[in-house]
Amino acid sequence: MSEKRCYTVKELQEILGVSRPTIYNLLKKNEFRWIRLDGGKYRISKKSFDDWLDKLPESFN
């Protein structure tokens, strides 16, 4: 199986330890690349999320 290229909203919640609304706010602000699939499900680019996370100031990590 190939390397995972997208995260789900639930996975981001677990990674960041934040609520679902917080993730949706980040999506709304276009903090990283994402797509919305049929049925309203979101998929977030793993690369853009990982890049975003790596660039956060140390106080947020």
Distance bins in CASP14 RR format, pairs under 12 A and 6 or more apart:
PFRMAT RR
TARGET T0000
AUTHOR 0000-0000-0000
RMODE 2
METHOD distances of the structure
MODEL  1
2 46 0 0 0 0 0 1 0 0 0 0 0
3 46 0 0 0 0 1 0 0 0 0 0 0
3 47 0 0 0 0 0 1 0 0 0 0 0
3 50 0 0 0 0 0 1 0 0 0 0 0
4 11 0 0 0 0 1 0 0 0 0 0 0
4 43 0 0 0 0 0 1 0 0 0 0 0
4 44 0 0 0 0 0 1 0 0 0 0 0
4 45 0 0 0 0 0 1 0 0 0 0 0
4 46 1 0 0 1 0 0 0 0 0 0 0
4 47 0 0 0 0 0 1 0 0 0 0 0
4 49 0 0 0 0 0 1 0 0 0 0 0
4 50 0 0 0 0 0 1 0 0 0 0 0
5 33 0 0 0 0 0 1 0 0 0 0 0
5 35 0 0 0 0 0 1 0 0 0 0 0
5 43 0 0 0 0 1 0 0 0 0 0 0
5 44 0 0 0 0 0 1 0 0 0 0 0
5 45 1 0 0 1 0 0 0 0 0 0 0
5 46 1 0 1 0 0 0 0 0 0 0 0
5 47 1 0 0 1 0 0 0 0 0 0 0
5 48 0 0 0 0 0 1 0 0 0 0 0
5 49 0 0 0 0 0 1 0 0 0 0 0
5 50 0 0 0 0 0 1 0 0 0 0 0
6 12 0 0 0 0 0 1 0 0 0 0 0
6 32 0 0 0 0 0 1 0 0 0 0 0
6 33 0 0 0 0 1 0 0 0 0 0 0
6 34 0 0 0 0 1 0 0 0 0 0 0
6 35 0 0 0 0 1 0 0 0 0 0 0
6 36 0 0 0 0 0 1 0 0 0 0 0
6 37 0 0 0 0 1 0 0 0 0 0 0
6 41 0 0 0 0 0 1 0 0 0 0 0
6 42 0 0 0 0 1 0 0 0 0 0 0
6 43 1 0 1 0 0 0 0 0 0 0 0
6 44 1 0 0 1 0 0 0 0 0 0 0
6 45 1 0 0 1 0 0 0 0 0 0 0
6 46 1 0 1 0 0 0 0 0 0 0 0
6 47 0 0 0 0 1 0 0 0 0 0 0
6 48 0 0 0 0 1 0 0 0 0 0 0
6 49 0 0 0 0 1 0 0 0 0 0 0
6 50 0 0 0 0 0 1 0 0 0 0 0
7 13 0 0 0 0 1 0 0 0 0 0 0
7 14 0 0 0 0 1 0 0 0 0 0 0
7 15 1 0 0 1 0 0 0 0 0 0 0
7 16 0 0 0 0 0 1 0 0 0 0 0
7 23 0 0 0 0 1 0 0 0 0 0 0
7 26 0 0 0 0 0 1 0 0 0 0 0
7 27 0 0 0 0 0 1 0 0 0 0 0
7 32 0 0 0 0 1 0 0 0 0 0 0
7 33 0 0 0 0 0 1 0 0 0 0 0
7 34 0 0 0 0 1 0 0 0 0 0 0
7 35 0 0 0 0 0 1 0 0 0 0 0
7 41 0 0 0 0 0 1 0 0 0 0 0
7 42 0 0 0 0 1 0 0 0 0 0 0
7 43 1 0 0 1 0 0 0 0 0 0 0
7 44 1 0 1 0 0 0 0 0 0 0 0
7 45 0 0 0 0 1 0 0 0 0 0 0
7 46 1 0 1 0 0 0 0 0 0 0 0
7 47 0 0 0 0 0 1 0 0 0 0 0
7 48 0 0 0 0 1 0 0 0 0 0 0
7 49 1 0 1 0 0 0 0 0 0 0 0
7 50 0 0 0 0 1 0 0 0 0 0 0
7 52 0 0 0 0 0 1 0 0 0 0 0
7 53 0 0 0 0 0 1 0 0 0 0 0
8 14 0 0 0 0 1 0 0 0 0 0 0
8 15 0 0 0 0 0 1 0 0 0 0 0
8 20 0 0 0 0 0 1 0 0 0 0 0
8 23 0 0 0 0 1 0 0 0 0 0 0
8 27 0 0 0 0 0 1 0 0 0 0 0
8 34 0 0 0 0 0 1 0 0 0 0 0
8 35 0 0 0 0 0 1 0 0 0 0 0
8 37 0 0 0 0 0 1 0 0 0 0 0
8 40 0 0 0 0 0 1 0 0 0 0 0
8 41 1 0 0 1 0 0 0 0 0 0 0
8 42 1 0 0 1 0 0 0 0 0 0 0
8 43 1 0 0 1 0 0 0 0 0 0 0
8 44 1 0 0 1 0 0 0 0 0 0 0
8 46 0 0 0 0 0 1 0 0 0 0 0
8 49 0 0 0 0 0 1 0 0 0 0 0
9 15 0 0 0 0 0 1 0 0 0 0 0
9 16 0 0 0 0 0 1 0 0 0 0 0
9 18 0 0 0 0 0 1 0 0 0 0 0
9 19 0 0 0 0 0 1 0 0 0 0 0
9 20 1 0 0 1 0 0 0 0 0 0 0
9 21 0 0 0 0 0 1 0 0 0 0 0
9 22 0 0 0 0 0 1 0 0 0 0 0
9 23 1 0 1 0 0 0 0 0 0 0 0
9 24 1 0 0 1 0 0 0 0 0 0 0
9 25 0 0 0 0 0 1 0 0 0 0 0
9 26 0 0 0 0 1 0 0 0 0 0 0
9 27 1 0 0 1 0 0 0 0 0 0 0
9 34 0 0 0 0 1 0 0 0 0 0 0
9 36 0 0 0 0 0 1 0 0 0 0 0
9 37 0 0 0 0 0 1 0 0 0 0 0
9 40 0 0 0 0 0 1 0 0 0 0 0
9 41 0 0 0 0 1 0 0 0 0 0 0
9 42 1 0 1 0 0 0 0 0 0 0 0
9 43 0 0 0 0 1 0 0 0 0 0 0
9 44 1 0 0 1 0 0 0 0 0 0 0
9 49 0 0 0 0 0 1 0 0 0 0 0
10 16 0 0 0 0 0 1 0 0 0 0 0
10 17 0 0 0 0 0 1 0 0 0 0 0
10 18 0 0 0 0 0 1 0 0 0 0 0
10 19 0 0 0 0 0 1 0 0 0 0 0
10 20 0 0 0 0 1 0 0 0 0 0 0
10 23 0 0 0 0 1 0 0 0 0 0 0
10 41 0 0 0 0 0 1 0 0 0 0 0
10 42 0 0 0 0 0 1 0 0 0 0 0
10 43 0 0 0 0 0 1 0 0 0 0 0
10 44 0 0 0 0 0 1 0 0 0 0 0
11 17 0 0 0 0 0 1 0 0 0 0 0
11 18 0 0 0 0 0 1 0 0 0 0 0
11 20 0 0 0 0 0 1 0 0 0 0 0
11 23 0 0 0 0 1 0 0 0 0 0 0
11 42 0 0 0 0 0 1 0 0 0 0 0
11 43 0 0 0 0 1 0 0 0 0 0 0
11 44 0 0 0 0 1 0 0 0 0 0 0
11 46 0 0 0 0 1 0 0 0 0 0 0
11 49 0 0 0 0 1 0 0 0 0 0 0
12 18 1 0 0 1 0 0 0 0 0 0 0
12 19 0 0 0 0 0 1 0 0 0 0 0
12 20 0 0 0 0 1 0 0 0 0 0 0
12 22 0 0 0 0 1 0 0 0 0 0 0
12 23 1 0 1 0 0 0 0 0 0 0 0
12 24 0 0 0 0 0 1 0 0 0 0 0
12 25 0 0 0 0 0 1 0 0 0 0 0
12 26 1 0 0 1 0 0 0 0 0 0 0
12 27 0 0 0 0 1 0 0 0 0 0 0
12 31 0 0 0 0 0 1 0 0 0 0 0
12 32 0 0 0 0 1 0 0 0 0 0 0
12 34 0 0 0 0 1 0 0 0 0 0 0
12 42 0 0 0 0 1 0 0 0 0 0 0
12 43 0 0 0 0 0 1 0 0 0 0 0
12 44 1 0 0 1 0 0 0 0 0 0 0
12 45 0 0 0 0 0 1 0 0 0 0 0
12 46 0 0 0 0 0 1 0 0 0 0 0
12 48 0 0 0 0 0 1 0 0 0 0 0
12 49 1 0 0 1 0 0 0 0 0 0 0
12 50 0 0 0 0 0 1 0 0 0 0 0
12 52 0 0 0 0 0 1 0 0 0 0 0
12 53 0 0 0 0 1 0 0 0 0 0 0
13 19 1 0 0 1 0 0 0 0 0 0 0
13 20 1 0 0 1 0 0 0 0 0 0 0
13 21 0 0 0 0 1 0 0 0 0 0 0
13 22 1 0 0 1 0 0 0 0 0 0 0
13 23 1 0 1 0 0 0 0 0 0 0 0
13 24 0 0 0 0 0 1 0 0 0 0 0
13 26 0 0 0 0 0 1 0 0 0 0 0
13 42 0 0 0 0 0 1 0 0 0 0 0
13 44 0 0 0 0 0 1 0 0 0 0 0
14 20 0 0 0 0 0 1 0 0 0 0 0
14 23 0 0 0 0 0 1 0 0 0 0 0
15 22 0 0 0 0 0 1 0 0 0 0 0
15 23 0 0 0 0 1 0 0 0 0 0 0
15 26 0 0 0 0 0 1 0 0 0 0 0
15 32 0 0 0 0 0 1 0 0 0 0 0
15 44 0 0 0 0 0 1 0 0 0 0 0
15 46 0 0 0 0 0 1 0 0 0 0 0
15 49 0 0 0 0 1 0 0 0 0 0 0
15 50 0 0 0 0 1 0 0 0 0 0 0
15 52 0 0 0 0 0 1 0 0 0 0 0
15 53 1 0 0 1 0 0 0 0 0 0 0
15 61 0 0 0 0 0 1 0 0 0 0 0
16 22 1 0 0 1 0 0 0 0 0 0 0
16 23 1 0 0 1 0 0 0 0 0 0 0
16 25 0 0 0 0 0 1 0 0 0 0 0
16 26 0 0 0 0 1 0 0 0 0 0 0
16 31 0 0 0 0 0 1 0 0 0 0 0
16 32 0 0 0 0 0 1 0 0 0 0 0
16 44 0 0 0 0 0 1 0 0 0 0 0
16 49 0 0 0 0 1 0 0 0 0 0 0
16 52 0 0 0 0 0 1 0 0 0 0 0
16 53 0 0 0 0 1 0 0 0 0 0 0
16 56 0 0 0 0 0 1 0 0 0 0 0
16 60 0 0 0 0 1 0 0 0 0 0 0
16 61 0 0 0 0 0 1 0 0 0 0 0
17 23 0 0 0 0 1 0 0 0 0 0 0
18 24 0 0 0 0 0 1 0 0 0 0 0
18 25 0 0 0 0 1 0 0 0 0 0 0
18 26 0 0 0 0 1 0 0 0 0 0 0
18 60 0 0 0 0 0 1 0 0 0 0 0
19 25 0 0 0 0 1 0 0 0 0 0 0
19 26 0 0 0 0 0 1 0 0 0 0 0
20 26 0 0 0 0 0 1 0 0 0 0 0
20 27 0 0 0 0 0 1 0 0 0 0 0
20 42 0 0 0 0 0 1 0 0 0 0 0
21 27 0 0 0 0 0 1 0 0 0 0 0
21 28 0 0 0 0 0 1 0 0 0 0 0
22 28 0 0 0 0 0 1 0 0 0 0 0
22 29 0 0 0 0 0 1 0 0 0 0 0
22 31 0 0 0 0 0 1 0 0 0 0 0
23 29 0 0 0 0 0 1 0 0 0 0 0
23 31 0 0 0 0 1 0 0 0 0 0 0
23 32 0 0 0 0 0 1 0 0 0 0 0
23 34 0 0 0 0 1 0 0 0 0 0 0
23 42 0 0 0 0 1 0 0 0 0 0 0
23 44 0 0 0 0 1 0 0 0 0 0 0
23 49 0 0 0 0 0 1 0 0 0 0 0
24 31 0 0 0 0 0 1 0 0 0 0 0
24 34 0 0 0 0 0 1 0 0 0 0 0
24 36 0 0 0 0 0 1 0 0 0 0 0
24 40 0 0 0 0 0 1 0 0 0 0 0
24 42 0 0 0 0 1 0 0 0 0 0 0
24 44 0 0 0 0 0 1 0 0 0 0 0
25 31 0 0 0 0 1 0 0 0 0 0 0
26 32 1 0 0 1 0 0 0 0 0 0 0
26 33 0 0 0 0 0 1 0 0 0 0 0
26 34 0 0 0 0 1 0 0 0 0 0 0
26 42 0 0 0 0 0 1 0 0 0 0 0
26 44 0 0 0 0 1 0 0 0 0 0 0
26 48 0 0 0 0 0 1 0 0 0 0 0
26 49 0 0 0 0 1 0 0 0 0 0 0
26 52 0 0 0 0 1 0 0 0 0 0 0
26 53 0 0 0 0 0 1 0 0 0 0 0
26 56 0 0 0 0 0 1 0 0 0 0 0
27 33 0 0 0 0 1 0 0 0 0 0 0
27 34 1 0 1 0 0 0 0 0 0 0 0
27 35 0 0 0 0 0 1 0 0 0 0 0
27 36 0 0 0 0 1 0 0 0 0 0 0
27 40 0 0 0 0 0 1 0 0 0 0 0
27 41 0 0 0 0 0 1 0 0 0 0 0
27 42 1 0 0 1 0 0 0 0 0 0 0
27 43 0 0 0 0 0 1 0 0 0 0 0
27 44 1 0 0 1 0 0 0 0 0 0 0
27 45 0 0 0 0 0 1 0 0 0 0 0
27 48 0 0 0 0 0 1 0 0 0 0 0
27 49 0 0 0 0 0 1 0 0 0 0 0
27 52 0 0 0 0 0 1 0 0 0 0 0
28 34 0 0 0 0 0 1 0 0 0 0 0
28 36 0 0 0 0 0 1 0 0 0 0 0
28 42 0 0 0 0 0 1 0 0 0 0 0
29 52 0 0 0 0 0 1 0 0 0 0 0
30 44 0 0 0 0 0 1 0 0 0 0 0
30 45 0 0 0 0 0 1 0 0 0 0 0
30 48 0 0 0 0 1 0 0 0 0 0 0
30 52 0 0 0 0 0 1 0 0 0 0 0
31 44 0 0 0 0 1 0 0 0 0 0 0
31 45 0 0 0 0 0 1 0 0 0 0 0
31 48 0 0 0 0 1 0 0 0 0 0 0
31 49 0 0 0 0 1 0 0 0 0 0 0
31 51 0 0 0 0 0 1 0 0 0 0 0
31 52 1 0 1 0 0 0 0 0 0 0 0
31 53 0 0 0 0 1 0 0 0 0 0 0
31 55 0 0 0 0 0 1 0 0 0 0 0
31 56 0 0 0 0 1 0 0 0 0 0 0
32 42 0 0 0 0 0 1 0 0 0 0 0
32 43 0 0 0 0 0 1 0 0 0 0 0
32 44 1 0 1 0 0 0 0 0 0 0 0
32 45 1 0 0 1 0 0 0 0 0 0 0
32 46 0 0 0 0 1 0 0 0 0 0 0
32 47 0 0 0 0 1 0 0 0 0 0 0
32 48 1 0 1 0 0 0 0 0 0 0 0
32 49 1 0 1 0 0 0 0 0 0 0 0
32 50 0 0 0 0 1 0 0 0 0 0 0
32 51 1 0 0 1 0 0 0 0 0 0 0
32 52 1 0 1 0 0 0 0 0 0 0 0
32 53 0 0 0 0 1 0 0 0 0 0 0
32 54 0 0 0 0 0 1 0 0 0 0 0
32 55 0 0 0 0 0 1 0 0 0 0 0
32 56 0 0 0 0 0 1 0 0 0 0 0
33 42 0 0 0 0 0 1 0 0 0 0 0
33 43 0 0 0 0 1 0 0 0 0 0 0
33 44 1 0 0 1 0 0 0 0 0 0 0
33 45 1 0 1 0 0 0 0 0 0 0 0
33 46 0 0 0 0 1 0 0 0 0 0 0
33 47 0 0 0 0 1 0 0 0 0 0 0
33 48 1 0 1 0 0 0 0 0 0 0 0
33 49 0 0 0 0 1 0 0 0 0 0 0
33 50 0 0 0 0 0 1 0 0 0 0 0
33 51 0 0 0 0 1 0 0 0 0 0 0
33 52 0 0 0 0 1 0 0 0 0 0 0
34 40 0 0 0 0 0 1 0 0 0 0 0
34 41 0 0 0 0 0 1 0 0 0 0 0
34 42 1 0 1 0 0 0 0 0 0 0 0
34 43 1 0 0 1 0 0 0 0 0 0 0
34 44 1 0 1 0 0 0 0 0 0 0 0
34 45 1 0 0 1 0 0 0 0 0 0 0
34 46 0 0 0 0 0 1 0 0 0 0 0
34 47 0 0 0 0 0 1 0 0 0 0 0
34 48 0 0 0 0 1 0 0 0 0 0 0
34 49 0 0 0 0 1 0 0 0 0 0 0
34 52 0 0 0 0 0 1 0 0 0 0 0
35 41 0 0 0 0 1 0 0 0 0 0 0
35 42 1 0 0 1 0 0 0 0 0 0 0
35 43 1 0 1 0 0 0 0 0 0 0 0
35 44 0 0 0 0 1 0 0 0 0 0 0
35 45 0 0 0 0 1 0 0 0 0 0 0
35 48 0 0 0 0 0 1 0 0 0 0 0
36 42 1 0 1 0 0 0 0 0 0 0 0
36 43 0 0 0 0 1 0 0 0 0 0 0
36 44 0 0 0 0 0 1 0 0 0 0 0
37 43 1 0 0 1 0 0 0 0 0 0 0
37 44 0 0 0 0 0 1 0 0 0 0 0
42 49 0 0 0 0 0 1 0 0 0 0 0
43 49 0 0 0 0 0 1 0 0 0 0 0
44 50 0 0 0 0 0 1 0 0 0 0 0
44 51 0 0 0 0 0 1 0 0 0 0 0
44 52 0 0 0 0 1 0 0 0 0 0 0
44 53 0 0 0 0 0 1 0 0 0 0 0
45 51 0 0 0 0 1 0 0 0 0 0 0
45 52 0 0 0 0 1 0 0 0 0 0 0
45 53 0 0 0 0 0 1 0 0 0 0 0
46 52 0 0 0 0 0 1 0 0 0 0 0
46 53 0 0 0 0 0 1 0 0 0 0 0
47 53 0 0 0 0 0 1 0 0 0 0 0
47 54 0 0 0 0 0 1 0 0 0 0 0
48 54 0 0 0 0 0 1 0 0 0 0 0
48 55 0 0 0 0 0 1 0 0 0 0 0
49 55 0 0 0 0 0 1 0 0 0 0 0
49 56 0 0 0 0 0 1 0 0 0 0 0
50 56 0 0 0 0 0 1 0 0 0 0 0
52 60 0 0 0 0 0 1 0 0 0 0 0
52 61 0 0 0 0 0 1 0 0 0 0 0
53 60 0 0 0 0 1 0 0 0 0 0 0
53 61 1 0 0 1 0 0 0 0 0 0 0
54 60 0 0 0 0 0 1 0 0 0 0 0
54 61 0 0 0 0 1 0 0 0 0 0 0
55 61 0 0 0 0 0 1 0 0 0 0 0
END
